[in-house]
Amino acid sequence: MPTARRERAARDRASCGRWPGPVDESVGYDVLVLDAGYKQSVAIARSLARAGLRVAMGDSIVEFLPWLAHPVFRSRYSSWTVVLPSYAHDGAEFAGAVIDFVRAHPTRVIIPTGDASIAALTPRRDQLAELGCVLAVASEAALKIANDKELTLAIAAQLGIAQPASIQIDNIDDLAVAMAKLDFPFVLKPTVSWTGQSAERVRPIEVVDETEATTATERFLAAGARVLAQQWACGRREGVTLFIVGDEVRASFAHLEHRTTPPLGGASVVRESIPMPEDIYTASVRLVREIGLQGACEVEFRRDADDRPLLMEINARATGTIENAIAAGIDFPLMIWQWATGVTVHSVATYRSGVRMRWLRGDVRWLRENHGRAGRPDSVSRTRALLVFSAEFARTWHYDFFDWRDLGPAVADMLNMTAKARRPTRPRLSA
């Protein structure tokens, strides 16, 4: 970690505590939502607070831009916000701070929405249970498979679920085998998104020649990630969100991903609810049941040139598409809380299709990223990108972070967009 970042992390750890100011220390909470800067966490907090639950939120502020502009600090639905140590700097310290909070403020359920926070907290699940708190994530055995793309794809292959042609790369010498078997462009992706050795998630990247492939592979390996080289699929990105209790699907939701940032399989930017495609629904349910996932999860696919769905990955947690599902009629956050507390989770059979949602800051980022990617996979011309971006204002009425009854998070997200625009772009492992 660079000196400046280390010093900033030390200052933030020293200031970890509560916001905004003193309240009754004996107050307990129905739920603590972590990773509070993520759009899905804000959506979860709003949903649960409107259901009458007392909500606290927490985040590692060192992982975020100016903490005063952090979305959760501006939300009226967070009764208490705890500033936590950096999970990138020390996952054990992060988990310890969460446990200290639960000990001081009896909390029934914790909902983490990021891979790093889940990785830090799952080893402490029993300790939380002793305090009467449920960590609302799947079992360790299921998470081990779902969070590892290599293991997920192996099980999918056994089930006959289609996937991109893939070649494992354990060292730089294996790259030659991948280049001999796969046509450019192809995709390089880490088998896990969070290695614990990097302050950022490591994301897939497309490569168009040997030089790019070598550079990207070396970066992934240096970050402690095992690497997969995969065939590039050029078709639609589709996802299925499932809620599983026992062996039963209590709710399902399908969406079409129009844009992401980074453009190749990054965070959701513009998405739309669609009627459930039977082919990806059947594959998703078979795979999730085989892995043994419970609660909420999302299975992602991308179609190839022949419109065949290819499995990309599973996210065994609430994802950035959850607010789209809420707007379409499925309250996944409330279902997560009910499942964690043992309350009956009633089935939801239908949802509205055609509900389009946009993350404005992410779409601005997409526009900037596309500007430097013209002619590459998953890019469009600069003129078309500007037209698509501008036309979205007329097409989309639902925005992540934005709520007339809770404007603070949207204001904070825009402040962060401004702050990032003023900073030089840092090298990263993603496209």
Summary of the structure (lengths in Angstrom):
residues: 431
radius of gyration: 20.8
end to end distance: 21.4
largest distance: 64.5
contacts: 1459
relative contact order: 0.13
helix: 41%
strand: 22%
